[in-house]
Structure formats: C-alpha cells, structure tokens
Amino acid sequence: MIVVPVKVHPPYDVTIGAGARAGLADVVAAMGEVRQAAVITQTPIVDAGWLEGLDPGVPFDVHLMGEGEAAKSLASLEALCRAFARSGLSRGDVVVALGGGVVSDVAGFAAASYHRGTRYVNVATSLLAQVDAAIGGKTGVNLPEGKNLLGAFFQPVAVLCDTETLSSLPAREWRCGRGEMAKYAFLGDKEPDASLLALDLDQQVERCARIKAAVVAADETESGERMTLNYGHTLAHALEAEGLADAGVDALAHGEAVAVGLVFAALLARRLGRIDDERVELHRRVVAGFDLEARLPGGADPERLLAAMARDKKARHDLTFVLDGPRGVEVVRGVAQSDVVATLAEMGSRT
C-alpha cells in the first residue's frame, strides 16, 4: 500500500492501493471507543459489490443517498442527519462515506453538522474522489444559485483509496476522474509537463494525492494557496450549473467540465499575456491525453456563463480566476468581462 500523510491538525493518512478498504476496521479501532457506524453509499456501489466485506469493526447501519449533482442538496443533508438521529448515532461514533465525490461531499458535511462534528472516514471508490474530492476536508452541498455554496471544512480521520473499486466505473466516471486528475499536471513544485499521462494508475493517484496533501497542509481553509486547487473550476462550475438548470444545454460530468475549464483558463491566461502558445498547447495535450473534450458544450450561453462565473466563491465582487503564469498557477482578480467573453468565443462549441 502507498501511504500519503496529510499534515493538518490532527494529521491523517491517505492509503492507496487495491484492497485498501480492508483497513477500515483498523482505522476505526485506532479512534478509541466507537460503538457504531453509519455507512453512507449509493445503490450502484452496493450493486458493484463494494459494500460486501466492508467492516468498520463495530455494528453499522447503511444509508443510501441519491446519485449525481442533484443529490448534493439540503434535502439529502437533512435526510442523512435525521437517519443518524433515528439510529442513535452519537458524537463519539463514526460516519463512513463509501463512494465517489458526491458521497464524500454530502456525507462529510452531514458528519460536520451532526452534533456539531462527528468523525468520518472516506472510503473512496471513484477516481475523482481518490485524486481529489475525498482528500482535504472540503464538504458541502449545492444550492439552486450555484455549486458548493453551502459547506464546511471538516477533515476526515482517514482516507482509503481502494483502486480495486475503479474496475466497476463506467466510462463517463473514468472521464470525470481524469478531468480532475489533469489539473495536477500544472500544480505542485515541478515544472508542468505531461509525465502524469505515463504513470500507472496507483502512481497517478499517489502524485495527485501528494500534491493535494501539500497544498491542504499549507492552507487548510482555502484562504490563499488552496484556491489553486480550483484550477479549471471557475468555468467548470458554471457549465455544470447551466447543465443542471437548462435542458437545452448539454450536461457535463464534473471532470468533463474541468477539462474544458483548464483549456479555457490557459487561453484566458494567454490573452492576458501570462503564458505563451507552448504552454497552451501543453494544456491541450494533457486534456487530449486523458481522452477529454476541450470545446464548450452545445447550447452554452456565454452571457449566462459569465454571470455564473461572477458568483464563484473565489470572487470578491469581481471576476476572479485561477490562472497559469510566470510564477505558476495562482489566483488572479479583476479580470475584464471583455477578455472572458472573447476567450469563450475563441474556444468554439461542439455543435
């Protein structure tokens, strides 16, 4: 197994490898006196067999939640917390999130809210969760006005990235995870390159986890450096919101939207004179190397995307983006609307 430490307070480990979920009982035992667990998961994960043999070492109830971004809602949060109360879960017990990014986001927020903080463990079963969503303690749900507008920073006790579970992922979930993985080619201390594409799966997950762990340790509550982990996400979240709100817009999975957002960010950075053509081409090469699309989805309205990007949580009553540049990826505030609209036009559409 590969172990990546996350040096927050208290610290915890990300364990990566086939069969990592078998370590859950040891994690719970190390927590001290835990009487019961609440396992949060989804029907496809149960159907794939990943609940079988999952043993927290204490009695547990299984709570199923919905699928997709629609399940990241206040209604899901309320349903889980009420289920915890009915089962008698106490603050000294543990919540186990068995699933992908949606499960870790919602279950983690439920754990953060229930009794004002109940410990939780992420058992990540999707590529997106293993390289990003399950690590770092960002939890939350969506509002009709935008993604992830309600949430909390609440670190897990441990993260178990069982790469065996990735064997059951449908093709779109692989793309979703690879889109999130692609941003890590441009983050960290190394000069950006396409070497991530050549690594085996466990090594890819490890590299992403190590980069994220280092950023989280330096900025746990996203007051500065951690915002760079949102690279590609400003447009991505706007595209996802459009797909959820408008049946005429092609819906994108999160990682698919991030891939588009990465290329958009590169083009915007070039327009602002921050990077050159070669760096833009590297973005395109990494995105294409993960077999992802870089053009805007059909039906996307630039003006509505612009309005959604202005509501991004990084913004301070301006247009704020995470952009590449001479000092690497960083937050850039006060970007002109005209540059954003021109860059959207430059990207082209899939229709």
C-alpha positions in Angstrom: 0.0 0.0 0.0 1.0 3.6 -0.6 0.6 6.0 2.3 0.4 9.7 1.8 0.3 11.8 5.0 -1.9 14.9 5.2 -0.2 17.2 7.8 -3.1 19.1 9.2 -4.3 19.1 12.8 -4.9 16.4 13.7 -3.0 14.7 10.8 -4.3 11.7 8.9 -3.2 9.3 6.1 -4.4 8.6 2.6 -3.9 4.9 1.9 -3.8 4.0 -1.8 -3.9 0.5 -3.4 -6.0 -2.5 -4.3 -7.9 -3.6 -1.3 -7.3 -0.5 0.8 -10.9 -0.6 2.1 -9.9 -3.7 4.2 -8.1 -1.3 6.5 -11.3 0.3 7.7 -11.6 -1.7 10.9 -8.1 -0.8 12.0 -8.8 2.9 11.3 -12.0 2.8 13.5 -10.2 0.8 16.3 -7.5 3.4 16.4 -10.2 6.1 17.1 -10.9 4.7 20.6 -14.3 4.0 21.9 -16.7 3.8 18.9 -20.0 2.0 19.5 -21.5 2.1 16.0 -21.0 3.4 12.5 -23.2 4.9 9.8 -22.1 3.9 6.3 -23.3 6.3 3.5 -23.3 5.0 0.0 -25.3 4.7 -3.2 -27.1 1.8 -5.0 -24.6 1.4 -7.9 -21.8 0.9 -5.3 -23.8 -1.7 -3.5 -24.7 -3.4 -6.8 -21.0 -3.5 -7.8 -20.3 -5.4 -4.6 -18.1 -2.9 -2.8 -20.2 -2.9 0.4 -19.7 -6.6 0.7 -16.9 -7.3 3.2 -16.7 -3.6 4.3 -16.1 -4.0 8.0 -15.8 -1.0 10.3 -15.3 -3.4 13.2 -18.5 -2.1 15.0 -22.2 -2.5 14.3 -23.3 -0.3 11.5 -26.4 0.9 9.5 -26.3 1.5 5.8 -27.9 4.7 4.5 -28.4 5.1 0.7 -28.4 8.5 -0.9 -29.2 9.6 -4.4 -26.9 9.9 -7.4 -25.4 12.8 -9.4 -25.2 16.5 -8.6 -28.9 16.6 -7.8 -28.2 14.6 -4.7 -25.8 17.3 -3.3 -28.8 19.1 -1.7 -30.1 20.3 1.6 -32.7 17.6 1.3 -30.0 14.9 1.2 -28.2 16.5 4.2 -31.4 16.6 6.2 -32.3 13.0 5.3 -28.9 11.7 6.4 -28.8 13.7 9.7 -32.3 12.5 10.6 -31.3 8.9 9.8 -28.3 9.3 12.2 -30.6 10.5 14.9 -33.1 7.7 14.4 -30.3 5.1 14.7 -28.9 6.7 17.8 -25.6 7.7 16.4 -23.6 9.7 18.9 -20.8 12.3 18.5 -18.3 9.6 19.6 -19.3 7.3 16.7 -18.2 7.4 13.1 -19.6 8.1 9.7 -18.2 6.2 6.8 -18.5 7.6 3.3 -18.3 4.8 0.8 -18.4 6.2 -2.7 -17.3 9.0 -5.0 -17.1 12.7 -4.7 -20.8 13.3 -4.2 -20.9 10.8 -1.3 -17.8 12.3 0.3 -19.1 15.8 -0.1 -22.5 15.2 1.4 -21.6 12.6 4.0 -18.7 14.7 5.1 -21.0 17.8 5.5 -23.5 15.7 7.4 -20.8 14.5 9.7 -19.6 18.1 10.2 -23.1 19.2 11.0 -24.4 16.3 13.1 -23.8 17.0 16.8 -21.6 19.9 15.5 -19.0 17.4 14.4 -18.9 13.6 14.2 -15.8 11.9 13.0 -15.8 10.4 9.5 -13.8 8.2 7.2 -13.7 8.4 3.4 -13.6 5.1 1.5 -13.1 6.5 -2.0 -14.5 4.3 -4.8 -14.2 6.7 -7.8 -11.2 8.1 -9.5 -12.4 11.7 -8.9 -12.7 11.0 -5.1 -9.3 9.3 -4.9 -7.3 12.0 -6.6 -9.2 15.0 -5.2 -12.7 15.1 -3.6 -12.1 12.7 -0.6 -8.9 14.4 0.5 -8.7 17.8 2.3 -11.9 18.1 4.2 -14.0 20.3 1.9 -17.6 19.2 2.3 -20.8 20.7 1.1 -23.9 20.7 -1.0 -25.3 22.8 -3.9 -27.9 25.5 -3.9 -30.1 26.4 -6.9 -27.9 29.5 -7.2 -24.6 27.6 -7.6 -22.4 24.6 -6.7 -20.9 24.1 -3.3 -22.2 27.3 -1.9 -23.0 25.7 1.5 -20.5 23.6 3.3 -17.7 23.3 5.9 -14.0 22.5 6.2 -14.0 19.2 8.2 -11.2 16.8 7.9 -11.7 13.0 7.8 -10.0 10.7 10.2 -8.6 8.8 7.2 -9.0 8.3 3.5 -8.9 4.8 2.0 -8.4 4.9 -1.8 -9.1 1.3 -2.9 -8.0 1.2 -6.6 -9.7 -2.2 -6.9 -13.1 -0.4 -6.9 -12.2 1.5 -10.0 -12.8 -1.6 -12.1 -16.5 -1.1 -11.9 -16.5 2.5 -13.0 -18.5 3.3 -16.2 -16.6 5.2 -19.0 -18.0 8.6 -18.0 -16.9 8.2 -14.4 -13.4 7.5 -15.7 -13.5 10.7 -17.8 -14.8 12.5 -14.7 -11.8 11.4 -12.6 -9.3 12.0 -15.4 -10.5 15.6 -15.9 -9.9 16.3 -12.2 -6.5 14.5 -12.5 -5.5 16.6 -15.5 -5.2 19.8 -13.4 -2.5 18.2 -11.3 -0.1 18.3 -14.3 0.0 22.0 -13.7 0.1 22.1 -9.8 2.9 21.3 -7.4 6.6 22.4 -7.3 7.7 20.7 -10.6 7.7 22.5 -13.9 4.4 21.5 -15.7 4.7 18.6 -18.2 2.7 15.6 -19.5 4.6 13.0 -17.4 1.4 12.2 -15.4 0.0 10.5 -18.5 2.8 7.9 -18.5 2.4 6.7 -14.9 0.4 3.6 -13.9 -2.9 4.1 -12.1 -1.6 3.8 -8.5 1.2 6.2 -9.2 -1.2 8.7 -10.8 -3.4 8.6 -7.8 -0.4 9.0 -5.5 1.0 12.0 -7.3 -2.3 13.8 -7.2 -2.8 12.9 -3.5 0.7 14.2 -2.6 0.2 17.5 -4.4 -3.2 18.0 -2.8 -2.0 17.0 0.7 0.9 19.5 0.5 -1.5 22.3 -0.6 -4.0 21.4 2.1 -1.4 21.3 4.8 -0.2 24.8 3.8 -3.7 26.3 3.6 -6.4 24.2 5.2 -9.3 26.6 5.0 -8.7 28.0 1.5 -7.6 31.5 2.4 -4.8 31.6 -0.1 -2.8 28.8 -1.8 -5.5 26.2 -1.6 -7.6 28.2 -4.1 -5.2 27.0 -6.8 -6.8 23.5 -6.4 -9.8 25.1 -8.2 -7.7 25.4 -11.4 -10.2 24.9 -14.3 -13.1 25.0 -11.9 -14.5 28.5 -12.4 -15.8 27.8 -15.9 -16.4 24.2 -14.9 -18.9 25.0 -12.1 -20.6 27.5 -14.4 -21.0 24.8 -17.1 -22.3 22.3 -14.5 -24.8 24.9 -13.2 -26.0 25.6 -16.8 -26.4 21.8 -17.5 -28.5 21.4 -14.3 -30.7 24.4 -14.9 -31.3 24.4 -18.6 -32.4 21.3 -20.5 -31.1 22.9 -23.7 -27.5 22.8 -22.5 -25.5 19.5 -22.8 -24.9 18.3 -19.3 -21.3 17.6 -18.3 -19.9 15.5 -15.5 -17.7 17.4 -13.1 -14.3 16.2 -14.6 -15.5 16.7 -18.1 -16.4 20.3 -17.2 -13.0 20.7 -15.5 -11.2 19.6 -18.7 -13.0 22.3 -20.6 -12.2 24.8 -17.8 -8.5 24.0 -17.9 -8.2 24.8 -21.6 -10.3 28.0 -21.1 -8.0 29.0 -18.3 -5.0 28.5 -20.5 -6.5 30.6 -23.3 -7.5 33.3 -20.9 -4.0 33.4 -19.4 -2.5 33.7 -22.9 -4.9 36.5 -23.8 -3.7 38.3 -20.6 -0.1 37.8 -21.6 0.6 35.4 -18.7 1.7 32.3 -20.7 2.7 31.6 -24.3 1.4 29.3 -27.1 3.6 26.4 -26.0 2.0 26.3 -22.5 -1.5 26.5 -24.0 -0.5 23.5 -26.2 0.6 21.6 -23.1 -2.8 22.1 -21.6 -4.5 20.8 -24.8 -2.1 17.8 -24.9 -2.8 16.8 -21.3 -6.5 17.1 -21.7 -6.5 15.2 -25.0 -4.1 12.6 -23.5 -6.9 11.8 -21.0 -9.3 11.4 -23.9 -11.3 14.5 -22.9 -13.1 17.2 -24.9 -11.9 20.8 -24.7 -14.7 22.7 -26.5 -17.7 24.2 -25.0 -20.9 22.0 -24.8 -23.7 22.7 -27.2 -26.2 25.3 -26.1 -23.9 27.1 -23.7 -24.7 30.8 -23.4 -21.6 33.0 -22.9 -23.6 35.7 -21.0 -25.1 33.2 -18.6 -21.7 31.5 -18.1 -20.2 34.9 -17.3 -22.9 35.6 -14.7 -22.3 32.2 -13.1 -18.6 32.8 -13.0 -19.1 36.1 -11.3 -20.8 34.2 -8.4 -17.8 31.9 -8.0 -16.8 31.5 -4.3 -13.3 32.8 -5.1 -14.7 36.1 -6.4 -14.9 39.3 -4.3 -17.5 41.2 -6.3 -15.3 40.9 -9.4 -14.3 38.2 -11.9 -11.7 36.0 -10.3 -9.9 33.1 -11.9 -7.1 30.6 -11.1 -4.7 31.1 -14.0 -1.3 29.9 -15.1 1.6 32.4 -15.3 5.3 33.2 -14.8 5.0 32.1 -11.1 2.9 29.1 -11.9 -0.8 28.7 -11.1 -2.3 31.5 -8.9 -5.4 33.5 -8.2 -6.0 36.5 -10.5 -8.6 39.0 -9.6 -10.3 41.8 -11.5 -10.3 40.1 -14.9 -12.2 42.1 -17.5 -15.5 40.8 -18.8 -14.5 41.5 -22.4 -11.5 39.2 -22.0 -13.7 36.4 -20.6 -16.3 36.7 -23.4 -13.6 36.8 -26.1 -11.9 33.7 -24.7 -15.2 31.8 -24.6 -15.7 32.8 -28.3 -12.2 31.5 -29.0 -12.9 28.1 -27.6 -15.6 27.1 -30.0 -18.6 24.9 -29.5 -19.3 21.2 -30.0 -22.3 22.0 -32.2 
